[in-house]
Amino acid sequence: MFGSRVKLDKDLLARVKRYSDMAGYSSMEEFISHALEKELAVLEEADSEEEVRKRLKGLGYIS
């Protein structure tokens, strides 16, 4: 693992904890890694940088 730390809003962290427990993940880190892997896989299917931007905008990540 990379060993970097990421700060999350406490409300988001509470949601991550709740859903990672409900879904049976062994840790919040495992849940977050899985969610990021899934999202990155969707973005990696894009044919161009412009398509990636459109997808990110559609998801609300950029404006």
C-alpha positions as CSV (number, residue, x, y, z in Angstrom):
1,M,0.0,0.0,0.0
2,F,1.1,3.5,-0.7
3,G,0.9,4.8,2.9
4,S,-0.6,8.2,2.1
5,R,-3.2,9.7,4.2
6,V,-6.4,11.4,3.0
7,K,-8.6,13.6,5.1
8,L,-12.3,13.0,4.9
9,D,-15.1,15.1,6.3
10,K,-16.3,13.5,9.5
11,D,-19.9,13.0,8.2
12,L,-18.5,11.3,5.1
13,L,-16.3,9.1,7.3
14,A,-19.3,8.1,9.4
15,R,-21.1,7.1,6.2
16,V,-18.1,5.1,5.0
17,K,-17.9,3.3,8.4
18,R,-21.6,2.5,8.4
19,Y,-21.7,1.1,4.8
20,S,-18.4,-0.7,5.0
21,D,-19.7,-2.5,8.1
22,M,-23.1,-3.2,6.5
23,A,-21.4,-4.6,3.4
24,G,-19.1,-6.8,5.4
25,Y,-15.8,-5.2,4.4
26,S,-12.9,-6.0,6.8
27,S,-12.1,-2.3,7.1
28,M,-13.1,1.1,5.9
29,E,-9.8,1.2,3.9
30,E,-10.9,-1.9,2.0
31,F,-14.3,-0.3,1.3
32,I,-12.8,2.9,0.1
33,S,-10.2,1.1,-2.1
34,H,-13.0,-0.9,-3.7
35,A,-15.1,2.1,-4.3
36,L,-12.2,4.0,-5.9
37,E,-11.3,1.0,-8.0
38,K,-14.8,0.8,-9.4
39,E,-15.0,4.5,-10.2
40,L,-11.5,4.5,-11.8
41,A,-12.5,1.6,-14.0
42,V,-15.4,3.6,-15.3
43,L,-13.2,6.5,-16.1
44,E,-10.5,4.4,-17.7
45,E,-13.1,3.1,-20.2
46,A,-13.2,6.7,-21.7
47,D,-11.7,7.1,-25.1
48,S,-10.5,10.6,-24.6
49,E,-9.6,13.2,-22.0
50,E,-12.7,15.1,-23.1
51,E,-14.9,12.1,-22.4
52,V,-13.3,11.7,-18.9
53,R,-14.1,15.4,-18.2
54,K,-17.7,14.9,-19.3
55,R,-18.1,11.9,-17.1
56,L,-16.5,13.7,-14.1
57,K,-18.8,16.7,-14.7
58,G,-21.8,14.4,-15.0
59,L,-20.9,12.8,-11.6
60,G,-20.6,16.2,-10.0
61,Y,-16.8,16.0,-9.4
62,I,-16.0,19.0,-11.5
63,S,-18.0,22.0,-12.7
